[in-house]
Amino acid sequence: MPKMKTKAGAKKRFTLTGTGKIKRKHAYKSHILTKKSTKRKRNLGYFGTVDSTDMKNVKQMLAMK
């Protein structure tokens, strides 16, 4: 059976941390920023982690076991 290919979109969006968690960026930070508060924009700038319920799907997209 051939190797699984990594999904190119997932490769660009997710990074693996040293402890095995998967980092992700927040959504809603690309446009229409005038109506969003400074606090909200600042918090969207930080990285988040993928929830445990989505971990299996993300790892499969990244072709991890």
LINCORJO-V913581 format. One record per helix or strand of 3 or more residues. SS is the DSSP state (@ for helix, = for strand). FROM is the first residue (numbers start at 1). TO is the last residue. If there is no record, write none. Layout:
BEGIN
((SS,FROM,TO) (SS,FROM,TO))
END
This chain:
BEGIN
((@,8,13) (=,22,24) (@,38,45) (@,55,61))
END
